[in-house]
Amino acid sequence: MAPIKVILGNHDRTRPFYDGYLKRPYRSRYYYKIVGAEWDFYFLDTKCGDLEQGYIDQAQLDWLQDKLARSAKPALIFMHHPLPGAPLKKHGYSILQNGDDLMNVIHGSNVQAVFSGHVHFANTYQIGDILNVVADSTAYHINCSNAHEHFVTDATAYNVIHLDEQGIGVEQRPLRLGSTTINRFKIPNTGFVNQALIMNEINRVLS
């Protein structure tokens, strides 16, 4: 049986997660590192309180920078919200709001790839020499080809990641390929969210 490693997404609530799932004392953020035989694996918390958008706090960035500096192994990062990249240029309103801060930490490090989700459609892009892979959803698929109107279909998939001495491979495995639109919603503003709103929420969570 494969072990299950959990990260939190925007629909999760941290206190019930600690109380009901982990059964541990509450902490405002949930992130950790797993050391493998040949790779290091980092699981980050990009939740921004109860908002849809993602944000990584400074304490977590400092922790990541320190851990990366202490290991020579190649590393992978797993997090819910994607970094800004070419396929997501019209998704600033939803993705990681301080991606530049994370890139400043991992640029030039041993991080080989960042794996994320959140936007409900699969896409892949490169930032510098770091591969970014965004998985589709196991809940429903969203067609975002129209930046201002998104269409929801009953389609689900998951990714399988292959690691060896040659590098990284990713295989998408669909579970259902429904194409009928079951919901739609408007996106009036595709830009990044007001920074004051983000900081108010993250400060509320960390206080």
C-alpha positions as CSV (number, residue, x, y, z in Angstrom):
1,M,0.0,0.0,0.0
2,A,1.4,3.4,-1.0
3,P,1.7,5.9,1.8
4,I,-0.5,9.0,1.7
5,K,1.1,12.4,2.2
6,V,-1.2,15.3,2.6
7,I,-1.1,19.0,1.8
8,L,-3.8,21.6,2.4
9,G,-5.8,23.4,-0.3
10,N,-8.0,26.4,-0.3
11,H,-11.1,24.4,0.5
12,D,-9.5,22.9,3.6
13,R,-9.7,24.3,7.1
14,T,-6.6,24.1,9.1
15,R,-8.0,23.8,12.7
16,P,-10.4,20.9,11.9
17,F,-7.6,19.3,9.9
18,Y,-5.4,19.2,13.0
19,D,-8.2,18.2,15.3
20,G,-9.8,15.5,13.1
21,Y,-7.2,14.2,10.7
22,L,-3.8,14.7,12.4
23,K,-5.2,14.6,16.0
24,R,-2.4,16.9,17.0
25,P,-2.2,20.4,18.7
26,Y,-3.2,23.1,16.2
27,R,-0.6,25.1,14.3
28,S,-1.4,27.9,11.8
29,R,0.6,26.3,8.9
30,Y,1.2,22.7,7.9
31,Y,4.4,22.0,6.0
32,Y,7.1,19.4,6.2
33,K,10.0,17.6,4.5
34,I,10.5,13.9,3.7
35,V,14.0,12.6,3.0
36,G,14.2,9.8,0.5
37,A,17.1,7.6,-0.6
38,E,17.9,9.7,-3.6
39,W,15.5,12.7,-3.5
40,D,14.2,15.2,-0.9
41,F,10.5,16.0,-0.9
42,Y,9.0,19.3,0.4
43,F,5.3,19.7,1.1
44,L,4.4,23.3,1.5
45,D,1.3,25.1,2.8
46,T,0.0,27.7,0.4
47,K,-3.3,28.3,2.1
48,C,-4.2,32.0,2.5
49,G,-6.7,31.7,5.4
50,D,-10.2,31.2,3.9
51,L,-9.4,32.9,0.6
52,E,-9.1,31.1,-2.8
53,Q,-5.7,32.6,-3.5
54,G,-2.4,31.1,-2.3
55,Y,0.4,32.7,-0.2
56,I,3.5,31.4,1.4
57,D,4.5,33.1,4.7
58,Q,8.0,34.3,5.4
59,A,8.6,31.8,8.2
60,Q,7.9,28.9,5.8
61,L,10.2,30.4,3.1
62,D,13.0,30.8,5.7
63,W,12.5,27.1,6.7
64,L,12.6,26.0,3.1
65,Q,15.7,28.0,2.3
66,D,17.5,26.5,5.4
67,K,16.5,23.0,4.5
68,L,17.6,23.3,0.9
69,A,21.0,24.7,1.9
70,R,21.6,21.6,4.1
71,S,21.1,18.9,1.5
72,A,22.9,18.1,-1.8
73,K,20.1,15.8,-3.0
74,P,17.8,16.8,-5.9
75,A,14.5,18.0,-4.5
76,L,10.8,18.2,-5.5
77,I,8.2,20.6,-4.1
78,F,4.5,19.8,-3.7
79,M,2.0,22.5,-3.0
80,H,-1.6,23.3,-3.8
81,H,-1.4,26.7,-5.6
82,P,0.7,26.9,-8.8
83,L,3.5,29.4,-9.4
84,P,2.8,32.0,-12.1
85,G,3.7,30.6,-15.5
86,A,2.9,30.9,-19.2
87,P,-0.3,28.8,-19.2
88,L,-1.6,30.7,-16.1
89,K,-1.0,34.3,-17.3
90,K,-4.8,34.9,-17.0
91,H,-5.1,33.2,-13.6
92,G,-3.4,35.8,-11.3
93,Y,-6.6,36.1,-9.3
94,S,-6.4,32.5,-8.2
95,I,-2.9,31.2,-8.1
96,L,0.1,31.8,-5.7
97,Q,0.2,35.5,-5.0
98,N,3.9,35.7,-4.0
99,G,5.5,33.4,-6.5
100,D,8.5,35.7,-6.8
101,D,9.3,35.1,-3.2
102,L,9.3,31.4,-3.6
103,M,11.4,31.6,-6.8
104,N,14.0,33.7,-5.0
105,V,14.4,30.8,-2.5
106,I,14.5,27.9,-5.0
107,H,16.4,29.5,-7.9
108,G,19.8,28.0,-8.0
109,S,18.9,25.4,-5.5
110,N,18.6,21.6,-5.9
111,V,14.8,21.9,-6.6
112,Q,14.1,20.1,-9.9
113,A,10.4,20.5,-10.1
114,V,7.3,22.0,-8.5
115,F,4.0,20.0,-8.5
116,S,0.7,21.7,-7.8
117,G,-3.0,21.7,-8.7
118,H,-5.8,24.1,-7.8
119,V,-6.9,25.4,-11.2
120,H,-8.6,22.1,-12.3
121,F,-6.8,21.7,-15.7
122,A,-3.5,20.1,-16.4
123,N,-0.6,22.2,-17.7
124,T,3.2,22.2,-17.7
125,Y,5.7,25.0,-18.0
126,Q,9.3,25.8,-17.1
127,I,10.6,28.7,-15.0
128,G,14.3,29.0,-15.5
129,D,15.5,25.4,-15.1
130,I,12.6,24.3,-12.8
131,L,9.8,22.1,-14.2
132,N,6.3,23.1,-13.1
133,V,3.6,20.5,-13.4
134,V,0.0,21.4,-12.6
135,A,-2.4,18.4,-12.2
136,D,-6.0,18.3,-13.2
137,S,-8.5,17.6,-10.5
138,T,-10.1,14.4,-9.1
139,A,-13.2,16.4,-8.5
140,Y,-14.1,18.1,-11.8
141,H,-12.4,19.7,-14.8
142,I,-12.6,23.4,-15.7
143,N,-12.2,24.6,-19.2
144,C,-10.4,28.0,-18.9
145,S,-9.7,28.7,-22.6
146,N,-12.0,31.7,-22.2
147,A,-10.2,33.8,-19.6
148,H,-13.4,35.5,-18.5
149,E,-15.9,32.6,-18.5
150,H,-14.9,29.1,-17.3
151,F,-16.9,26.0,-18.0
152,V,-17.1,23.0,-15.6
153,T,-17.3,19.4,-16.8
154,D,-17.6,16.1,-15.0
155,A,-14.1,14.9,-15.9
156,T,-11.4,13.8,-13.5
157,A,-7.7,12.7,-13.6
158,Y,-4.6,12.2,-11.5
159,N,-0.9,12.2,-12.2
160,V,1.8,9.5,-11.7
161,I,5.3,10.8,-11.3
162,H,8.3,8.7,-12.3
163,L,11.8,9.4,-10.9
164,D,15.1,7.8,-11.9
165,E,18.7,8.8,-12.6
166,Q,17.6,10.2,-16.0
167,G,15.2,12.7,-14.6
168,I,11.5,13.2,-14.0
169,G,8.5,11.8,-16.0
170,V,4.8,12.6,-15.5
171,E,1.9,10.5,-16.7
172,Q,-1.6,11.7,-16.6
173,R,-4.3,9.1,-15.9
174,P,-7.9,10.1,-16.6
175,L,-10.7,8.6,-14.6
176,R,-13.6,10.2,-16.4
177,L,-13.7,12.3,-19.6
178,G,-17.1,13.9,-19.5
179,S,-17.5,16.8,-21.9
180,T,-21.0,18.2,-21.0
181,T,-20.9,21.6,-19.3
182,I,-22.5,21.2,-15.8
183,N,-21.7,24.7,-14.5
184,R,-20.1,27.9,-15.7
185,F,-18.8,31.1,-13.9
186,K,-17.6,34.5,-14.8
187,I,-14.1,35.9,-14.1
188,P,-14.4,39.7,-14.3
189,N,-10.8,40.4,-13.3
190,T,-8.0,38.0,-14.1
191,G,-5.2,40.0,-12.4
192,F,-3.6,39.4,-9.1
193,V,-5.5,40.2,-6.0
194,N,-5.0,43.4,-3.9
195,Q,-2.0,42.8,-1.7
196,A,-3.6,44.4,1.3
197,L,-6.4,41.8,1.2
198,I,-3.9,39.0,1.1
199,M,-1.8,40.4,3.9
200,N,-4.8,41.0,6.1
201,E,-5.9,37.4,5.8
202,I,-2.4,35.9,6.3
203,N,-1.8,38.1,9.3
204,R,-5.2,37.0,10.7
205,V,-4.2,33.4,10.3
206,L,-0.7,33.8,11.8
207,S,-1.8,36.0,14.8
